[in-house]
Amino acid sequence: MLQVWPLDGIPEITPGTDLVTVIADAAAGGLADGDILVVTSKIVSKAEGRIVPADDREDAITAETVRIVATRQTPNGGTTRIVQNRLGMVSAAAGVDASNTPHGTILLLPEDPDLSARLIAAGLRERLGVEVGVLVSDTLGRAWRDGQTDHAIGAAGVHVFEDLRGGTDAEGRPLVVTMPCVADELAGAADLVKGKAGRRPVAVVRGRPDLVGSLDLPGARSIVRPLERDMFRLGADEAYAEGFAAGAASVADD
């Protein structure tokens, strides 16, 4: 049985807040070996002081961007930028967020979400004497599908993939590419109970102790597909423009 529940009693997080203490107090001794805590990236960013004035939003997006994937004009005259940020993630606005932040401010993603997860997991393991895993989650859109869901952007002490390759399906056929990203599945499950406006930024997932292990396990950065294996590295319009420019240059050279 998989159980998922939010932790109540998490106070407003400010720069310098000790998240280990806050989470341990909210858990009130109710954690067990094999539990996985899913921590919203917003409170990690707040605790780490990743807060900038809202007026600097466009500059912040630019600073966090390493590659532009696609841009589109919005009906209100603005511009949506889908970019790859310095963490390797492809998302709108490089993950820069204006929701659930103090008025006049925006949040950048944590500097190193895997390290943030590792520090929280190590602190909770030491303080509470239980072997828990930690995921840091953020809300992202998906290519080809409307709506958003939570994904794991940081992980510590959790197997982020369940590698089924080499096994067989229910009919005995070999599994060649089946490798569920369980870290993202757990992040999505946790979001069902945390909600977006309920001030419940931490959830506990119980029932998959097999996914909890050493703090040296690969983090969520290992989920990001390398660019050389990305079949959709550009938006459709951008890919067309790039190909047209290459063709025009070739004709000019001839």
N, C-alpha and C positions, 0 to 999 in steps of 0.2 A: 504494500500500500504506500502511495506517495502522499505525504502530507505537506501542505504549504500554509504558513500563517505569517502575518505581519507582526513586528514588534511595536507595541505601543510605548509611549513615554519618551520617545526621542525628542529632545529639546531643539530649539532653533540652533543651527550650527553656525559658528562664526570663525574667522581665521584663528588658528591655534587650538581649536577644540580637540581634545583627545578622544578620537573616535573609538578606541579600544575601551576606554572607561565608559563612554556613553552607551555603547552596544552591550557591554557586559552588564551594566546596571539595568538596562531595559530587558535583557534576557532573564534576569533574576534567577540565575541558576538553572534555567530550563533547557540548556543545551546539552547534547549528548554526542559521544563519538560518532562520526559519520555524518553529522549535520552539515549543511552547506548554507552559508549566509550570503544573500544577494543584496548588495549595498548600492543604492542609487549613486551614480557618479556626481550628482549635484552636491551631496553633502561632503564627498571627498574633495571636490573642487573648493567648496566653501572653507573647509578646515585647512586646506593647503593655501588659502589666500589667492586663488585663481580668479579674482574679481577685478573687472575693469569698468570704467564709466561707459554707459550705454552709447554716448556720443562717439566712442571709438570703435563701434561695432564693425564697420567695414574695414577699417585698418586692422582690427584684430583678426578678421577672417583672412585677410591677405597674409598676415604674419604667420597664421597657422597652416597656410596652404603650401603644398609642395608641387601640386599638379592640378590643373584645371581639367575636369572631365567634360562638363557641359554647362552652358549658361542659357537662361531663358528669361525673356521679359514677362513680368507678371501683369495682370489686368490693371492694377493700380499704378503702373508706371515704374515699379521697382524691378530688381533683377534677382533671380534665384541662381545661386552658384552651386553646382555639384562639384566637389573637389576631393582630392586625396589629401588628407592632412598629414602632419608630421608623424602621427602614430601609424600611418599606412591605411587608415580607414577611409573609405569613400562615402561621403555623406553631404547633406545640404549644409552650407555655411560653415564647413569645417568643424561642426560640432559646437560652435559658439551658440549659447543659449540665453534667452531672455525670460524664460518662464520660471516661476518659483524662485525669483531672486529679489533682493531689496530694490525698491524703486530707484530708477536711474542707473542701474548697474546691469551687467551681463556676466555670464560665467564662461570661462574657457574650460576645456576638458583637463583632467589631471595631467600633470607633467609626464608621469610614468604610471599608468593605471596598474600594470602588473606589480610594480614595486609597492604601490599603495595597498593593493590586495595582500601582498606578502607581509607587510608590516602589521596590518590588521589581523591576519590569520595567526602570525607568530605571537602577537600580543595576547590574543584571546586564548591560544593554546597554553601559553605560560600562565596567564592569570586564572583561567578556569579549569585547567587540567583536563581539557577534552580536545580530541583531535578533530577540528573542524576545517572545512574549506571555505574560501571566500571568493565570490565573484563581484566585480564592479560592473554595473550595468548602465547602459544608455539607450535612449529611444532613437531608432533609425528607421528610415523608409526602406523599401525594397524595390529593386528593378522589376518592372513588369507588373507590379501589384500596388494598388492604392492602399492607403493606411500605413500605420507604423506599428512596430512591435519592439520590445526590448531585446538587446543583444549584449553579450559579454564583451566588454572592452578591457577588462583586467581579470586575472585569475591567479589564485595561489592555493596549492594543496588540492587541486581539482583536476581530474583528467578532462580536458576540454573536448576531446573526441572519444567516441566509442568505436573502436576500429573493428568492424565485422568482416573485413576482407579476409578471404581464405576459408571462411565458414560456408555454410549452405543455408538456403532458404527452407521454408516449410515443405517444399516439394523436392528437396534434395539437390537443387541446382546451386552451383558455386556462386558465392558473392564476390564480385570483382572490384567494385568501386564503392560499396556501401560503408560509409563512415559518418554516422550522425554526429552533428556538432551539438553534443549534449549541453555544453556551456550555454549556448544560445537558447536551447529548449528550456533549460532551468531558469534563465533570465526572463523569458517570456512567461513562464508559469508564475514566477514571483510577482511579475507586474500585475497579474490578475487580482492579487490580494493587496498589493501596495497602493494601486490607483495612482492618479496623477495629481489629485488635489486633497488627498486625505492626510497629508503630513505623516505618512508612514513610509519612510525611505529605506527601511531594512526589512527583509523577509527571511524566514527560515524555511529551508526545504529539507524534509526528512524522508528517508526511504530508499536512498541510493548511496549507502555507505561504500559500495564498491567503487564509486567515483572519487572518493577522498583518499589522498595519499601524501607523499612528501611535498614539502614546500619547494623542492627543486624541480617539480614537474614543469613542463613548458607552459608558459602563460598564454593569455589571450592573443598576444602578438602573433603566435603561431597559427592563428585562424586566418589571418589576412593572406589572401592568395597573391603570390608573387606576380609582379607586372608581366614577366615573360610568359606566364600561364593564364593571363587575363584575356579572354576572347572579346571582351567588351570594354576596352580601356578608354574609349571615347564615346560621347553621345553621337546619335545618328547624324545630326547636322554637322558636328565638328569633324566626324570621320569623312563625310562627303566633301567638306571644304578642304580637308587635308589631301584627299585623293585628287580633287580637282586641281589644287595648286601644284601637286607633284606632276600631274599630267601636263599642265600648262608649261611648267618648267622644262619638261622633257621635249615638248614640241619646240620651245624656244631654242633649246640647245641644238636641235637638228637643223 
